[in-house]
Amino acid sequence: MFKHYNMNQVVLPLDLEIKLQENDIAYAVNDLVENIPDVAFANFLRDTGCPAYHPRMMMKVILCAYTQSVFSGRKIEGLLNDSIRMMWLAQGYEPSYRTINRFRVHPEVKELLRQCFVQFRCQLVQEEQIDEEAIFIDGTKIEANANKYTFVWRKATENYSSKLVEKSNQMYDELLEKEIIPEIERESSEELTAEELTKVVEKLDEKVQAYDKQIEASEYGSERKQLRSERKAPKQYRKQFRDFVARKQKYQQDMEIFGERNSYSKTDHDATFMRMKDDHMRNGQLKAGYNVQLATEGQYALAYDLFPNPTDTRTFIPFLDQIEERYFKLPKYIVADAGYGSEQNYEDVIENRKRTPLITYNQYRKEKKKKFKNNPFHAVNWEYNEENDYFICPNGQKLTFRYISNRTDRYGYTRTFKVYECEDCSGCPLRSQCTKAKEGNNRKIYYNEKWENQKAYTRQQLSEKETGEIYGKRKIDVEPVFGFLKANLCFTRFSVRGKEKVKNEIGFAFMAMNLRKYNAMNTNPTIPNHNNLNQNGSKHQKLMIGTIFKLILAGYVPATSNCTAI
């Protein structure tokens, strides 16, 4: 006997919600977006044209698709026809892939995503899933939607530009020397601007046209031949200067695109070429990408931003500014790895923000090793006379204070060093081991008192039990979030181009990741409640199966994503 099955029988449509499981992720998506205030959607209203899809519905559809590792607009459109949860969230509407793509890069979506993160964090605080004691900051590089062979380098552009200036000046002097054109007014004698090069081209055009008229008016072949010969040089110079104008304008445009960067991609001008992780054959990957900065707590993404800097040091202060301005008030402790440890960053957190930085510096682990502490040639291990302000080297010589040195980096931050110099290093038997200074020069020490005090403060904070435990959580808080993003969610490359559009997409990805984790943590498999869980080992196995089931659910990826879950 089979259950009744008839394709020709009319079946009345039912509410799709009854088809969803009790803890389906669609409910988490729906609750999150419904909590966004109505005022956040006011900028999407239009008085003319066809009524648009409601932005709440579009947000739910895109977020739900991202939780299923579907990032393509066409595949999201396909899910609206195939997936029950997507049909329920869209309530029967079927926006096209063009509508989906236009919406997720819309400038106003940035504010909706901010509202999502703010509402989600408030919910976590209310449910006591995070304690607001510390935030954990780290960065990762994600590949841009750009060809890896479309690079433009600042150094190469500057070299080509300098050669262009030199050659154009040389040819202009030749024109004046041969009296082909009259002298033009110049802003500077060192360089011809694009406008001045254009004037030179116009003068040469007039010269060539004058020769053309003379050739047409001439009746003798020998005279026309002579005129053509004289016209040859102005025509060649005109061709060269037209090329100079085009190249000059291109180099100026390139320098505007560079900004403070050293490279950019021709297909995505906001993307910067940076060193990615090595591939499986240990080959360095130099690709166009973005540096994604993330603040987490409890393995939830709470705030994010994008930067063109390949390193994390220069992103720290502007990222904290973004967090305070757009997301939430900074907690007491700010935790990050050694990539963020710098004098400027310590100063900003301690003095300006009145917070406690739990951030190591580059030499932190090295300084704790026995080999470093026992090395007699490291200046930090030398004896220091505080009363008379001098160091004593391993050979017993004094390094006395000489002068103050101020160093300003290209970003405008000034560091102050006290310079100490040895009285006499000549004839020292330890000279080759102690210094690499040339013969006749003595060993010098550049001592940054402010930096050394900051390092001592950091060592003290990390040696205490409470703050040491908080810093120890960093690896298990922020690092797994990036692993989940790239391995489980399969988000390893952006689908859109342009910084603002990319920022919207990474926002959708992080919120999708939050929802998957939140939904998995709140999914409680049915386990019998017995007093003795270890009886015959059976109840213990059931508990382990329930735990494993939750982890598998958090990492589940459907077959439509073309990616294997880990």
C-alpha positions in Angstrom: 0.0 0.0 0.0 1.2 3.5 -0.9 0.2 6.9 0.5 -2.2 8.8 -1.7 -0.4 10.6 -4.6 -2.1 12.3 -7.5 -0.6 15.1 -9.6 -4.0 16.0 -11.2 -5.7 16.8 -8.0 -6.0 20.5 -7.1 -4.2 21.4 -3.9 -5.0 24.7 -2.1 -1.9 26.8 -1.2 -1.1 26.9 2.5 0.8 29.4 4.6 4.5 28.6 3.9 5.4 29.3 7.6 4.0 25.9 8.6 6.6 24.3 6.4 9.5 25.9 8.3 11.1 24.1 11.2 10.7 25.5 14.7 14.2 27.0 14.9 14.7 27.9 11.2 17.1 30.7 10.6 14.4 32.6 8.6 12.8 33.5 12.0 16.1 35.0 13.3 16.4 37.0 10.1 12.8 38.2 10.3 13.1 39.2 13.9 16.3 41.2 13.4 15.0 43.2 10.4 11.6 43.8 12.0 13.4 45.5 15.0 14.9 48.2 12.7 13.0 51.5 13.3 10.7 52.6 10.6 12.6 55.9 10.3 15.6 54.1 8.9 13.6 53.2 5.8 12.3 56.8 5.2 15.0 57.6 2.6 13.8 54.8 0.4 10.4 56.4 -0.2 9.6 57.8 -3.6 6.6 59.9 -4.7 6.8 59.0 -8.3 7.2 55.9 -10.4 6.2 52.3 -9.8 6.0 51.4 -6.1 9.2 49.7 -5.0 9.7 46.5 -3.1 9.7 47.2 0.6 13.3 47.5 1.9 12.5 45.3 4.9 11.7 42.5 2.5 14.8 43.1 0.4 17.0 43.1 3.6 15.5 39.8 4.7 15.9 38.2 1.4 19.6 39.2 1.0 20.5 38.3 4.6 18.9 34.9 4.4 20.7 34.2 1.1 24.0 35.2 2.6 23.4 32.8 5.6 23.1 30.0 3.0 26.4 31.1 1.3 24.7 32.4 -1.7 26.2 35.7 -2.9 25.3 35.9 -6.6 22.3 38.0 -7.5 21.1 35.4 -10.0 21.4 32.6 -7.5 19.5 34.7 -4.9 16.7 35.2 -7.6 16.7 31.4 -8.1 16.3 30.8 -4.3 13.2 32.9 -4.3 11.6 30.3 -6.6 13.0 27.2 -4.9 13.5 27.9 -1.1 10.6 27.8 1.2 12.2 30.1 3.7 13.0 32.6 1.0 9.4 32.4 -0.3 8.1 33.1 3.2 10.4 36.0 3.8 9.5 37.6 0.4 5.8 36.8 0.9 5.4 35.7 -2.7 7.3 38.6 -4.3 10.1 37.7 -6.8 12.4 40.6 -7.3 14.9 40.1 -10.2 18.6 39.8 -9.8 19.0 43.4 -11.1 16.8 44.7 -8.3 18.7 42.6 -5.7 22.0 43.8 -7.0 20.9 47.5 -7.1 19.5 47.3 -3.6 22.6 45.7 -1.8 24.9 48.4 -3.2 22.4 51.3 -2.5 24.0 54.0 -0.4 21.1 54.0 2.1 21.7 50.3 2.8 24.7 51.3 4.8 22.5 52.9 7.5 20.2 49.8 7.5 23.2 47.6 8.2 24.4 49.8 11.0 20.9 49.6 12.5 21.1 45.8 12.2 24.4 45.6 14.1 23.2 48.0 16.8 19.9 46.1 17.3 21.7 42.8 17.3 24.3 43.9 19.9 21.5 45.3 22.1 19.8 41.9 21.9 23.0 40.1 22.9 23.4 42.4 25.9 19.8 41.9 26.9 20.2 38.1 26.8 23.6 38.4 28.6 25.5 36.6 25.8 28.1 39.3 26.0 29.2 41.3 29.1 30.6 44.5 27.5 33.8 44.1 29.3 36.2 44.1 26.3 36.2 44.1 22.5 38.6 42.1 20.4 40.0 43.7 17.3 41.7 42.1 14.4 41.9 42.4 10.6 42.0 40.2 7.6 42.5 40.7 3.9 39.8 39.7 1.4 40.3 39.6 -2.3 38.6 42.3 -4.4 36.5 41.6 -7.5 39.4 42.7 -9.7 41.8 41.0 -12.1 45.2 40.3 -10.4 47.1 41.6 -13.5 45.5 45.1 -13.6 47.9 46.7 -11.1 49.2 50.2 -11.3 52.2 51.1 -9.1 52.9 54.5 -7.6 56.7 54.2 -8.0 56.5 53.2 -11.7 54.1 56.1 -12.3 56.4 58.6 -10.6 59.4 57.3 -12.7 57.5 57.6 -15.9 56.2 61.1 -15.0 59.7 62.3 -14.2 61.0 61.0 -17.5 58.1 62.7 -19.3 58.9 66.0 -17.6 62.6 65.7 -18.6 61.8 64.8 -22.2 59.1 67.4 -22.7 61.4 70.2 -21.4 64.2 69.0 -23.7 62.0 69.0 -26.8 60.5 72.4 -25.9 64.0 73.9 -25.7 64.7 72.4 -29.1 61.6 74.0 -30.6 62.7 77.4 -29.2 66.2 76.9 -30.4 65.1 76.0 -33.9 62.5 78.9 -33.8 59.7 76.6 -34.8 57.3 78.2 -32.3 57.4 81.3 -30.2 58.0 81.0 -26.4 54.8 80.5 -24.3 54.0 81.7 -20.8 55.0 79.1 -18.2 54.1 78.8 -14.5 57.3 77.1 -13.7 60.6 76.6 -15.6 61.0 73.1 -14.1 57.9 71.5 -15.6 55.4 71.9 -18.4 51.8 71.5 -17.2 49.1 69.7 -19.2 47.7 73.1 -20.3 51.0 74.4 -21.4 51.7 71.2 -23.4 48.3 71.7 -25.1 49.3 75.3 -26.0 52.5 73.9 -27.6 50.4 71.5 -29.6 48.2 74.4 -30.8 51.2 76.4 -31.8 52.6 73.5 -33.8 49.2 73.0 -35.4 49.2 76.6 -36.6 52.8 76.1 -37.9 51.8 72.9 -39.9 48.7 74.6 -41.3 50.7 77.5 -42.4 53.0 75.1 -44.3 50.0 73.4 -45.8 48.7 76.7 -47.2 52.1 77.5 -48.6 52.4 74.1 -50.3 48.9 74.5 -51.9 49.8 78.0 -53.1 53.2 77.0 -54.6 53.3 76.4 -58.3 56.8 74.9 -58.5 57.5 71.3 -57.6 61.0 72.0 -56.2 59.5 74.7 -53.9 56.7 72.3 -52.7 59.3 69.6 -52.0 61.4 72.1 -50.0 58.3 73.2 -48.0 57.3 69.5 -47.3 60.8 68.9 -46.0 60.5 71.9 -43.6 57.0 70.8 -42.5 58.3 67.3 -41.5 59.9 68.5 -38.2 56.8 70.4 -36.8 54.6 67.4 -37.6 56.9 65.1 -35.7 57.1 67.4 -32.8 53.3 67.8 -32.8 52.8 64.0 -32.7 55.2 63.8 -29.7 53.6 66.6 -27.8 50.1 65.1 -28.3 51.4 61.9 -26.7 52.9 64.0 -23.9 49.5 65.6 -23.2 47.7 62.3 -23.0 50.4 60.7 -20.8 50.5 63.8 -18.6 46.8 63.7 -18.0 46.9 59.9 -17.3 49.7 60.3 -14.7 47.8 63.1 -13.0 44.7 61.0 -12.8 46.7 58.0 -11.5 48.2 60.1 -8.7 44.7 61.3 -7.7 43.5 57.7 -7.5 46.5 56.6 -5.5 45.9 59.1 -2.7 48.2 57.8 0.1 48.4 54.3 -1.4 51.2 52.7 -3.4 49.0 50.8 -5.9 45.5 50.4 -7.2 43.6 48.1 -9.6 42.3 49.3 -13.0 39.0 47.3 -12.5 38.4 48.5 -8.9 40.2 51.8 -8.2 39.5 51.5 -4.5 41.2 48.1 -4.2 44.9 48.0 -3.2 47.4 45.3 -4.1 48.5 43.5 -0.9 50.1 40.3 0.1 47.5 37.6 0.8 48.1 34.3 2.6 50.3 31.8 0.8 48.5 29.2 -1.3 48.9 25.4 -0.7 52.2 25.5 -2.6 53.6 28.3 -0.3 53.5 30.8 -3.2 53.0 34.4 -2.1 49.7 35.8 -3.4 49.9 39.5 -4.4 46.3 40.4 -5.3 43.9 43.4 -5.2 42.0 43.4 -1.9 40.7 45.2 1.1 41.9 45.2 4.7 38.7 44.3 6.7 38.8 45.4 10.4 36.5 43.7 12.8 35.6 44.2 16.5 34.1 41.1 18.2 32.9 39.8 21.6 31.7 36.3 22.3 32.6 35.4 18.7 30.0 37.9 17.4 30.9 40.6 14.9 29.8 43.9 16.5 31.5 46.5 14.3 33.5 46.5 11.0 35.2 48.8 8.6 37.3 48.7 5.4 40.8 50.2 4.8 43.2 50.3 1.9 46.2 49.9 4.3 47.9 46.5 4.0 49.0 46.6 7.6 46.9 47.0 10.7 48.8 49.7 12.6 47.4 52.7 10.7 43.8 51.4 10.8 43.5 51.2 14.6 42.7 54.8 15.5 40.2 55.5 12.6 38.5 52.2 13.3 38.0 53.1 17.0 36.6 56.5 15.9 34.1 54.6 13.6 33.0 52.3 16.5 32.4 55.2 18.8 30.6 57.3 16.2 28.4 54.7 14.6 28.1 51.6 16.8 28.6 51.7 20.6 30.6 53.2 23.4 34.0 51.6 23.9 34.3 49.2 26.8 37.0 49.3 29.4 39.5 46.9 27.7 40.6 47.0 24.0 42.3 43.8 23.0 44.4 43.4 19.9 47.5 41.6 18.7 51.1 42.9 18.1 50.2 44.3 14.7 48.4 47.2 16.5 51.2 47.9 19.0 52.7 51.3 18.4 53.4 54.5 20.4 50.7 56.4 18.7 48.0 53.7 19.3 49.0 53.3 22.9 48.8 57.1 23.4 45.4 57.4 21.8 43.8 54.6 23.9 45.4 55.6 27.2 45.4 59.4 27.1 42.6 60.3 24.7 40.0 57.5 25.2 40.9 56.7 28.9 40.7 53.0 28.2 43.1 50.1 29.0 44.9 48.7 25.9 45.7 45.0 26.1 47.9 45.1 23.0 51.3 43.5 22.7 54.1 45.0 20.6 56.4 43.3 18.1 59.2 42.4 20.5 57.0 41.4 23.4 57.4 37.6 23.1 61.1 37.9 22.1 61.9 40.0 25.1 60.5 37.3 27.4 62.9 34.7 26.1 66.0 33.7 28.1 68.2 34.2 25.0 67.2 37.8 24.7 67.6 38.6 28.5 71.1 37.0 28.6 72.4 38.8 25.5 74.9 41.4 26.9 74.9 43.5 23.7 71.2 44.5 23.9 71.0 48.0 25.3 67.9 47.1 27.4 70.1 44.7 29.4 72.8 47.3 30.1 73.3 49.0 33.5 71.8 52.5 33.6 72.8 55.2 36.0 69.7 57.3 36.5 71.4 60.0 38.6 74.0 60.9 36.0 72.0 59.7 33.0 74.4 57.3 31.3 74.5 53.6 30.2 77.4 51.3 30.8 78.3 48.9 27.9 79.7 45.3 28.4 83.3 46.7 28.1 82.7 49.1 31.0 82.5 52.2 28.8 80.0 55.0 29.5 77.4 56.0 26.9 76.5 59.6 28.0 73.5 61.7 26.9 74.4 63.9 23.9 71.2 65.4 22.3 67.4 65.1 21.6 66.4 63.7 18.2 62.8 64.2 16.9 61.6 62.0 14.1 58.4 62.7 12.2 56.9 60.0 10.0 55.1 60.6 6.7 51.8 60.7 8.6 52.9 63.6 10.8 53.4 61.8 14.1 56.6 62.9 15.9 58.7 60.6 18.2 61.3 61.9 20.6 64.6 60.1 21.2 67.3 60.7 23.7 70.6 59.9 21.9 73.5 58.4 24.0 77.0 57.9 22.5 79.9 55.9 23.8 83.0 57.9 24.8 85.4 55.9 22.7 84.9 52.6 20.9 88.3 52.4 19.2 90.3 49.4 20.2 87.4 47.7 22.0 87.7 43.9 21.7 83.9 43.6 21.6 83.3 46.2 18.9 82.4 43.7 16.1 79.7 42.1 18.3 78.4 45.3 19.8 78.0 47.7 16.9 78.0 47.8 13.1 79.1 51.4 13.0 81.9 52.4 10.7 85.5 52.8 11.9 85.9 56.1 13.7 82.2 56.1 14.8 81.0 55.1 18.3 78.1 53.0 19.5 74.9 55.1 19.8 71.6 54.3 21.6 68.4 56.0 20.6 66.2 55.8 23.7 62.5 56.6 23.3 61.4 57.2 26.9 57.7 57.4 26.2 57.8 54.2 24.2 59.7 52.3 26.9 57.2 53.4 29.5 54.3 52.2 27.3 56.0 48.9 26.9 56.5 48.6 30.7 52.8 49.5 31.2 51.8 46.7 28.7 53.9 44.1 30.4 52.4 45.0 33.7 48.9 44.8 32.5 49.4 41.4 30.8 51.1 40.0 33.8 48.1 40.5 36.0 45.6 37.7 36.4 42.4 39.4 35.3 43.8 41.3 32.3 46.0 38.3 31.3 42.9 36.1 31.1 41.1 38.7 29.0 44.0 38.9 26.6 44.1 35.1 26.4 40.6 35.1 25.0 41.7 37.0 21.9 42.7 33.9 19.9 39.4 32.1 20.7 37.2 35.2 20.1 38.2 37.1 17.0 40.2 34.6 15.1 37.4 32.0 14.8 35.2 34.6 13.3 37.4 35.0 10.3 37.8 31.2 10.0 34.0 30.9 10.1 33.6 33.7 7.5 36.0 32.1 5.0 35.7 28.4 5.6 32.1 27.8 6.6 30.3 30.8 5.0 32.7 30.5 2.0 33.1 34.2 1.7 36.6 34.6 0.3 36.0 37.2 -2.5 33.9 40.2 -3.0 31.2 40.3 -5.7 31.0 44.1 -6.2 33.4 46.9 -6.9 34.0 50.2 -5.1 34.7 50.8 -1.4 31.2 51.8 -0.4 29.6 48.9 -2.2 32.1 46.5 -0.8 31.5 47.8 2.7 27.8 47.0 2.2 28.5 43.5 1.1 30.9 42.7 4.0 28.2 44.0 6.3 25.7 41.5 4.9 28.3 38.7 5.3 29.2 39.5 8.9 25.5 39.8 9.9 24.7 36.5 8.2 27.5 34.9 10.1 26.1 36.4 13.4 22.7 35.0 12.6 23.9 31.5 11.9 25.9 31.4 15.1 23.0 32.9 17.1 20.5 30.5 15.7 22.8 27.5 16.3 23.5 28.5 19.9 19.7 28.9 20.5 18.9 25.5 18.9 18.5 23.1 21.8 18.2 19.4 20.7 15.8 17.3 22.8 17.9 15.4 25.3 16.3 13.5 28.2 17.1 15.1 31.6 18.5 12.4 33.8 20.3 12.8 37.1 23.0 10.4 36.2 24.4 11.3 32.8 27.2 8.7 33.0 25.0 5.6 33.5 26.3 3.0 31.1 27.7 5.8 29.0 24.4 6.1 27.0 23.2 9.5 28.3 26.7 10.9 27.9 26.7 9.8 24.3 23.4 11.5 23.8 24.7 14.8 25.2 27.8 14.6 23.0 25.6 13.9 19.9 23.5 17.0 20.8 26.6 19.2 21.1 28.0 17.9 17.8 24.6 18.4 16.1 24.8 22.1 17.1 28.2 22.5 15.7 27.3 20.8 12.4 24.2 23.0 12.1 26.4 26.1 12.6 28.6 25.0 9.7 25.9 23.6 7.4 26.1 24.9 3.8 23.6 23.8 1.2 24.6 22.3 -2.2 23.6 25.5 -4.0 26.6 27.4 -2.7 29.2 25.5 -4.8 31.3 25.2 -1.6 32.0 22.5 0.8 31.5 23.2 4.5 34.2 22.5 7.0 
